[in-house]
């Protein structure tokens, strides 16, 4: 700043000198005017250089740095969205099944999403956050979390793509409908099993000691009990299909439903080796 003040004084000095000499000596006046112009030009160049060093250059550098930071942030945000969305797409079918299983509908027709919300948080914690961390993008979760939650809910709520157009009556065994008849639901489950390579037989209205669908693939036999419910399936169905497995001398047993299963049913299924499935899982059911 002191140097700038001195340069401004240099700018003023030639003008003061010119004012001290009257116009009665024109030759001397022109000579001093030329020297004053040269001194003024040098002083202005010095001021411009000082301003560039002390102000303009750092401001330009800071502006460039800010622009680079903004571009980097946008790029990392988009990368994090892509990583999380890729995992959502890969898990879309499982998310759809879990939501169908976990959103319970009570006797009044009111849906309770509490268990599904816990499942959604678990999915984000165990699938999305590790994927982001592996990509070095874990710090982006607070920024993309709300958008990813919205995309997750859309993916889980999307309807399954039906194998045929749903143009027939509600009770069509080719297409699931919560209002379909129980017998058509059994035929629908048998159709889904055939997609995964099982030979199936629906036992009929009377059933066969707890077996609604009898399926074979290779040397293995599977007994299935089908439950088209609006409430969680209890452990009674697990007991019945476990008994049916003994009666049929089958290798495998499963309870299939559109509804979730109670805690007691899940506990009994673990101890008896019974599979608890949503009907959409039958499309690729291939137990080890």
C-alpha positions as CSV (number, residue, x, y, z in Angstrom):
1,X,0.0,0.0,0.0
2,X,2.9,2.4,0.8
3,X,4.3,1.7,-2.7
4,X,1.0,2.5,-4.3
5,X,0.9,5.9,-2.4
6,X,4.3,6.8,-3.6
7,X,3.4,6.0,-7.2
8,X,0.3,8.2,-6.9
9,X,2.6,11.0,-5.7
10,X,4.8,10.4,-8.8
11,X,1.7,10.8,-10.9
12,X,0.9,14.2,-9.3
13,X,4.5,15.6,-9.4
14,X,4.8,16.2,-13.2
15,X,1.4,18.0,-13.2
16,X,2.7,20.3,-10.3
17,X,5.9,21.0,-12.3
18,X,3.9,21.9,-15.4
19,X,1.8,24.3,-13.5
20,X,4.9,26.1,-12.2
21,X,6.1,27.1,-15.7
22,X,3.9,29.6,-17.6
23,X,3.1,29.2,-21.3
24,X,5.5,32.0,-22.1
25,X,8.3,29.5,-22.7
26,X,6.5,27.0,-25.1
27,X,9.6,25.0,-26.0
28,X,10.5,24.3,-22.4
29,X,6.8,23.6,-21.6
30,X,6.6,21.0,-24.4
31,X,9.8,19.3,-23.2
32,X,8.5,19.1,-19.6
33,X,5.2,17.8,-20.9
34,X,6.9,15.0,-22.7
35,X,8.8,14.0,-19.6
36,X,5.7,14.2,-17.5
37,X,3.8,11.9,-19.9
38,X,6.6,9.3,-19.8
39,X,6.7,9.4,-16.0
40,X,2.9,9.0,-15.8
41,X,3.0,6.0,-18.2
42,X,5.7,4.3,-16.1
43,X,3.8,5.0,-12.9
44,X,0.6,3.6,-14.3
45,X,2.3,0.4,-15.4
46,X,3.8,0.0,-11.9
47,X,0.3,0.5,-10.4
48,X,-1.2,-2.1,-12.8
49,X,1.5,-4.6,-11.9
50,X,1.0,-4.1,-8.2
51,X,-2.8,-4.4,-8.5
52,X,-2.3,-7.7,-10.4
53,X,0.0,-9.1,-7.8
54,X,-2.0,-7.9,-4.8
55,X,-5.6,-8.3,-5.9
56,X,-6.6,-9.6,-9.3
57,X,-4.4,-12.7,-9.6
58,X,-5.4,-14.2,-6.2
59,X,-9.1,-13.5,-6.9
60,X,-8.8,-15.3,-10.3
61,X,-7.1,-18.2,-8.6
62,X,-9.7,-18.4,-5.9
63,X,-12.5,-18.3,-8.5
64,X,-10.8,-21.1,-10.5
65,X,-10.5,-23.2,-7.3
66,X,-14.1,-22.7,-6.4
67,X,-15.2,-23.7,-9.9
68,X,-13.1,-26.9,-9.6
69,X,-14.6,-27.7,-6.2
70,X,-18.1,-27.3,-7.6
71,X,-17.4,-29.5,-10.5
72,X,-15.8,-32.2,-8.3
73,X,-18.8,-32.1,-5.9
74,X,-21.3,-32.5,-8.8
75,X,-19.2,-35.4,-10.3
76,X,-19.0,-37.2,-6.9
77,X,-22.8,-36.7,-6.3
78,X,-23.6,-38.2,-9.7
79,X,-21.2,-41.1,-9.2
80,X,-22.8,-41.9,-5.8
81,X,-26.3,-41.8,-7.3
82,X,-25.2,-44.1,-10.0
83,X,-23.6,-46.6,-7.6
84,X,-26.7,-46.7,-5.3
85,X,-29.2,-46.8,-8.2
86,X,-27.3,-49.7,-9.7
87,X,-27.7,-51.7,-6.5
88,X,-31.4,-50.8,-6.3
89,X,-31.9,-52.1,-9.8
90,X,-30.1,-55.3,-9.1
91,X,-32.2,-55.9,-5.9
92,X,-35.5,-54.6,-7.3
93,X,-37.3,-58.0,-7.3
94,X,-36.2,-58.8,-3.8
95,X,-37.3,-55.4,-2.6
96,X,-40.7,-55.9,-4.2
97,X,-41.1,-59.3,-2.5
98,X,-40.0,-58.0,0.9
99,X,-42.4,-55.1,0.8
100,X,-45.3,-57.4,-0.1
101,X,-44.3,-59.6,2.8
102,X,-43.8,-57.0,5.4
103,X,-46.5,-54.4,4.9
104,X,-49.2,-56.0,6.9
105,X,-52.9,-55.2,6.4
106,X,-55.1,-55.5,9.5
107,X,-58.7,-56.6,9.7
108,X,-59.9,-53.1,8.9
109,X,-57.9,-52.9,5.7
110,X,-55.3,-50.5,7.2
111,X,-51.7,-51.1,6.0
112,X,-49.0,-51.0,8.7
113,X,-45.6,-50.2,7.0
114,X,-43.5,-50.2,10.2
115,X,-41.7,-53.5,9.5
116,X,-41.1,-52.5,5.9
117,X,-39.5,-49.2,7.0
118,X,-37.1,-51.2,9.2
119,X,-36.3,-53.4,6.3
120,X,-35.6,-50.4,4.1
121,X,-33.2,-49.0,6.7
122,X,-31.5,-52.4,7.0
123,X,-31.1,-52.5,3.2
124,X,-29.5,-49.1,3.1
125,X,-27.2,-49.9,6.0
126,X,-26.1,-53.3,4.7
127,X,-26.1,-52.9,0.9
128,X,-26.0,-49.3,-0.2
129,X,-23.5,-47.9,2.3
130,X,-20.9,-50.6,1.8
131,X,-21.2,-50.2,-1.9
132,X,-20.6,-46.4,-1.6
133,X,-17.7,-47.0,0.8
134,X,-16.1,-49.4,-1.6
135,X,-16.3,-46.7,-4.3
136,X,-14.8,-44.0,-1.9
137,X,-18.2,-42.2,-1.9
138,X,-19.5,-42.8,1.6
139,X,-19.4,-39.1,2.4
140,X,-22.1,-38.6,-0.3
141,X,-24.8,-40.5,1.6
142,X,-26.1,-37.4,3.6
143,X,-26.5,-35.7,0.2
144,X,-28.1,-38.5,-1.8
145,X,-29.9,-40.3,1.0
146,X,-33.3,-38.7,0.5
147,X,-33.3,-39.2,-3.3
148,X,-32.2,-42.8,-2.9
149,X,-35.0,-43.5,-0.3
150,X,-37.4,-42.1,-2.9
151,X,-36.0,-44.3,-5.6
152,X,-36.0,-47.3,-3.3
153,X,-39.7,-46.9,-2.5
154,X,-40.5,-46.5,-6.2
155,X,-38.6,-49.7,-7.0
156,X,-40.2,-51.7,-4.2
157,X,-43.7,-50.5,-5.0
158,X,-43.6,-51.1,-8.8
159,X,-45.8,-54.0,-9.8
160,X,-44.4,-57.2,-11.1
161,X,-44.4,-57.6,-14.9
162,X,-47.0,-60.1,-15.6
163,X,-46.4,-62.9,-18.0
164,X,-49.7,-62.2,-19.7
165,X,-51.8,-59.1,-20.0
166,X,-54.2,-58.8,-17.2
167,X,-57.3,-58.5,-19.3
168,X,-59.3,-61.4,-18.0
169,X,-61.4,-61.8,-14.9
170,X,-59.9,-61.2,-11.5
171,X,-59.5,-64.9,-10.7
172,X,-57.2,-65.9,-13.5
173,X,-54.5,-68.5,-12.5
174,X,-52.1,-67.0,-15.0
175,X,-52.0,-63.6,-13.2
176,X,-51.8,-63.0,-9.5
177,X,-54.7,-61.0,-8.0
178,X,-55.4,-60.7,-4.3
179,X,-59.0,-61.3,-5.0
180,X,-58.5,-64.5,-6.9
181,X,-60.0,-67.8,-5.7
182,X,-57.8,-70.0,-3.5
183,X,-57.9,-72.8,-6.1
184,X,-56.6,-70.4,-8.8
185,X,-53.9,-69.2,-6.4
186,X,-52.7,-72.8,-6.0
187,X,-52.7,-73.2,-9.8
188,X,-50.8,-69.9,-10.1
189,X,-48.1,-71.2,-7.7
190,X,-47.8,-74.4,-9.7
191,X,-47.3,-72.3,-12.8
192,X,-44.5,-70.3,-11.2
193,X,-42.8,-73.6,-10.1
194,X,-42.9,-74.9,-13.6
195,X,-41.0,-71.8,-14.7
196,X,-38.1,-72.9,-12.6
197,X,-38.1,-76.5,-14.0
198,X,-40.4,-78.4,-11.6
199,X,-43.1,-80.8,-12.7
200,X,-46.2,-80.0,-10.7
201,X,-49.6,-81.4,-9.8
202,X,-52.3,-79.5,-8.0
203,X,-54.0,-81.9,-5.6
204,X,-57.5,-80.4,-5.8
205,X,-59.9,-78.8,-3.4
206,X,-59.7,-81.7,-0.8
207,X,-55.9,-81.5,-0.7
208,X,-53.8,-84.4,0.2
209,X,-52.9,-84.3,3.9
210,X,-51.8,-80.7,3.8
211,X,-50.4,-80.7,0.3
212,X,-51.8,-78.2,-2.2
213,X,-49.1,-78.6,-4.9
214,X,-46.9,-81.6,-5.3
215,X,-43.8,-80.9,-7.4
216,X,-40.8,-83.0,-8.6
217,X,-37.6,-82.1,-10.2
218,X,-35.0,-84.8,-10.9
219,X,-35.0,-87.1,-7.9
220,X,-36.3,-84.5,-5.4
221,X,-39.9,-84.1,-4.3
222,X,-41.5,-80.9,-2.9
223,X,-44.8,-80.4,-1.1
224,X,-46.3,-77.0,-1.1
225,X,-49.1,-75.5,1.0
226,X,-50.5,-72.2,-0.6
227,X,-52.1,-69.5,1.6
228,X,-53.8,-66.6,0.0
229,X,-54.2,-64.4,3.0
230,X,-54.7,-60.8,4.0
231,X,-53.1,-61.4,7.4
232,X,-49.8,-62.9,8.5
233,X,-49.6,-66.7,8.1
234,X,-49.2,-68.5,11.5
235,X,-47.3,-71.7,12.5
236,X,-50.4,-73.9,11.8
237,X,-49.5,-73.9,8.1
238,X,-45.9,-74.9,9.0
239,X,-47.1,-77.8,11.1
240,X,-49.4,-79.0,8.3
241,X,-46.8,-78.9,5.6
242,X,-44.2,-80.6,7.8
243,X,-46.6,-83.4,8.4
244,X,-47.4,-83.5,4.6
245,X,-43.7,-83.9,3.9
246,X,-43.6,-87.0,6.1
247,X,-46.8,-88.4,4.6
248,X,-45.5,-87.9,1.0
249,X,-42.0,-88.9,1.9
250,X,-40.9,-85.7,0.2
251,X,-37.5,-84.1,0.4
252,X,-38.7,-80.5,0.7
253,X,-41.6,-78.6,2.1
254,X,-42.7,-75.0,1.7
255,X,-45.5,-72.7,2.7
256,X,-46.2,-70.1,0.0
257,X,-48.2,-67.0,0.5
258,X,-48.8,-63.5,-0.6
259,X,-48.7,-62.4,3.0
260,X,-45.9,-62.2,5.6
261,X,-45.3,-64.9,8.3
262,X,-45.6,-64.5,12.0
263,X,-42.6,-64.8,14.3
264,X,-43.8,-68.1,15.6
265,X,-44.1,-69.5,12.0
266,X,-40.6,-68.4,11.2
267,X,-39.2,-69.9,14.4
268,X,-41.0,-73.3,13.7
269,X,-39.9,-73.2,10.0
270,X,-36.3,-72.9,11.1
271,X,-36.4,-75.9,13.4
272,X,-38.4,-78.1,10.9
273,X,-36.6,-77.1,7.7
274,X,-39.7,-75.7,6.1
275,X,-39.3,-73.0,3.4
276,X,-41.4,-69.9,3.9
277,X,-41.8,-68.2,0.5
278,X,-43.6,-65.4,-1.3
279,X,-45.1,-66.8,-4.4
280,X,-42.8,-64.7,-6.7
281,X,-39.8,-66.5,-5.2
282,X,-41.1,-69.7,-6.9
283,X,-40.0,-68.5,-10.3
284,X,-36.4,-69.3,-9.4
285,X,-36.8,-71.7,-6.5
286,X,-33.8,-74.0,-6.5
287,X,-32.8,-74.9,-2.9
288,X,-29.4,-76.4,-2.4
